[in-house]
Amino acid sequence: MSTPTCRVCDTPIVAPGTGRPPRYCSAACRQHAYRLRKSSPSPQPERRRPAVRAANPPAAVEKDVPHLTRQELLAWRGVLELQTAILPALERELREHTGLTLSEFDVLYQLWRTPELQCRMVDLARAVLVTPGGVTRIVARLEERGLVRRLTATGRQAVMTQLTAQGQRELDAAMDVHFQGVRRMFLRHLKAEDIERMMRLWAQIREATPPAPCDDTANPDTAAEARG
């Protein structure tokens, strides 16, 4: 068995017969070792690095669904995803530049399309593309701003809504903003033949689709308004 030595000066230490063997040969070496420990910086515990999150969540995988092939499902989902992406962006631009919502714009636009710039409420509810169920409330907001007026006359079966001169001026400005956005976000990605094909497809689907009902159950606000 080897003879232990002092940890400071390497002097051999006579180990006692029992107990723990000494580490230093004298009290002076013990104090020297203590002062060295106190003056040396204590090692910092290693910090645990936070787990790195993945930059992007795992992509969803299309699964088989009833009644549709994988290609048919993607074609349908494309319509919904495109609408979800473009319509909010168009509305933000419209609100920022004109103060109109897309629904308010649509009501003004549908009135502008009619020969006399006026339409029965029930017909207006069928014509709008965005929120047909809220046409009465939309018309009330537009009337407060002087953009439309509601007309009633003896013998008429329904309330008429008419585009005012101020409404047409604001619609002109709104169309400039809106349709510029439509071109930038949608049409610029299509070729002329794509647009022609799309028009034929929409017409084919539209002709095969029954019109949405506009009665007391489907649209109580508008139906009540139409009865005058």
SVG drawing of the C-alpha trace seen along z (x, -y; Angstrom):
<svg xmlns="http://www.w3.org/2000/svg" viewBox="-103 -63 111 65">
<polyline fill="none" stroke="black" stroke-width="0.4" points="0.0,0.0 1.4,-3.4 2.2,-6.1 -0.2,-9.1 1.3,-12.5 0.1,-16.1 -2.1,-17.6 -0.2,-20.9 3.5,-20.1 3.6,-16.4 5.3,-15.6 4.7,-11.9 2.1,-11.6 2.1,-9.0 -1.4,-7.5 -3.0,-6.7 -3.8,-3.1 -7.6,-3.7 -10.0,-6.3 -9.9,-8.5 -6.3,-9.2 -5.3,-12.9 -5.0,-14.9 -2.5,-17.5 0.7,-17.2 0.1,-20.2 -2.4,-22.9 -0.4,-25.4 -1.0,-23.3 -4.6,-22.9 -5.1,-26.7 -3.2,-27.2 -5.5,-24.8 -8.6,-26.5 -7.4,-30.0 -6.9,-28.6 -10.4,-27.3 -11.9,-30.6 -10.0,-32.6 -10.8,-30.4 -14.2,-31.2 -16.7,-28.4 -17.8,-26.7 -21.3,-27.7 -23.9,-25.0 -24.5,-24.2 -27.8,-25.8 -30.2,-23.6 -30.8,-24.8 -34.5,-25.2 -35.8,-22.8 -35.8,-24.2 -39.3,-24.3 -39.8,-23.3 -40.1,-26.2 -43.3,-24.9 -45.8,-22.5 -46.1,-19.2 -48.1,-19.6 -51.6,-18.2 -52.1,-15.2 -55.2,-14.9 -57.2,-11.7 -59.8,-9.9 -63.4,-11.3 -66.8,-9.9 -68.1,-10.6 -65.0,-12.4 -61.8,-11.3 -58.5,-12.9 -58.4,-15.2 -62.1,-16.2 -61.5,-17.0 -58.5,-19.3 -60.5,-21.0 -63.3,-21.8 -61.0,-22.8 -59.2,-25.1 -62.4,-27.1 -62.8,-27.5 -59.1,-28.3 -59.0,-30.9 -62.1,-32.6 -60.7,-32.5 -57.4,-34.1 -58.6,-36.8 -61.9,-38.1 -60.5,-39.3 -57.6,-41.0 -60.0,-42.7 -62.2,-43.9 -59.2,-45.3 -58.2,-47.4 -61.8,-48.5 -62.3,-49.6 -58.9,-51.4 -59.6,-53.5 -63.4,-53.9 -64.8,-52.9 -67.1,-50.4 -67.3,-46.7 -67.4,-44.2 -71.0,-43.5 -71.9,-47.2 -70.0,-47.5 -71.9,-44.5 -75.3,-46.1 -74.3,-49.4 -72.9,-47.4 -76.1,-45.4 -78.2,-48.5 -75.9,-50.2 -76.4,-47.2 -80.2,-47.7 -81.6,-50.0 -83.2,-52.5 -80.6,-52.1 -83.2,-50.6 -84.5,-47.2 -87.0,-45.5 -85.5,-44.4 -86.4,-40.7 -84.7,-40.8 -81.7,-42.6 -81.4,-39.8 -81.2,-37.3 -78.7,-39.3 -76.0,-40.0 -73.1,-37.5 -71.6,-38.0 -74.2,-38.2 -77.7,-37.9 -79.1,-37.3 -78.1,-40.7 -79.3,-42.9 -81.8,-44.8 -79.2,-45.8 -76.7,-46.7 -79.2,-48.9 -80.1,-50.6 -76.4,-51.5 -76.0,-52.8 -79.2,-54.9 -77.8,-56.6 -74.7,-57.6 -76.9,-58.9 -75.8,-56.3 -79.2,-54.7 -82.8,-55.6 -85.8,-53.3 -88.9,-54.1 -92.5,-53.2 -95.6,-54.1 -99.3,-53.4 -100.2,-50.1 -96.6,-48.8 -96.2,-45.3 -92.6,-45.8 -90.1,-48.3 -87.7,-49.6 -84.1,-50.6 -82.5,-53.2 -78.9,-54.2 -78.4,-57.9 -76.1,-60.3 -73.8,-60.3 -73.9,-56.5 -72.9,-56.3 -69.9,-58.7 -68.7,-56.6 -69.3,-53.4 -67.2,-54.7 -64.3,-55.3 -64.8,-51.9 -64.9,-50.1 -61.5,-51.6 -60.0,-50.1 -61.9,-46.8 -61.4,-45.8 -57.8,-46.8 -57.3,-44.4 -59.2,-41.7 -56.8,-42.0 -53.7,-42.1 -54.7,-39.2 -56.6,-36.9 -56.7,-37.8 -53.0,-38.4 -52.3,-34.8 -54.6,-33.6 -54.2,-33.5 -57.0,-34.6 -57.9,-31.0 -58.0,-30.2 -60.5,-33.0 -62.7,-31.8 -62.6,-28.2 -63.5,-29.4 -66.4,-31.5 -67.8,-28.4 -67.4,-26.2 -69.0,-28.7 -71.9,-29.1 -72.3,-25.4 -72.4,-24.9 -74.6,-27.9 -77.2,-26.8 -77.4,-23.3 -77.7,-24.8 -81.2,-25.7 -81.5,-29.3 -81.3,-29.9 -84.7,-30.5 -85.6,-34.0 -88.7,-33.5 -89.7,-34.2 -87.7,-31.1 -84.5,-31.6 -84.3,-35.4 -86.8,-36.8 -85.4,-40.4 -85.6,-40.8 -89.0,-39.0 -90.6,-41.3 -89.1,-44.3 -90.3,-43.2 -93.9,-42.9 -93.7,-46.6"/>
</svg>
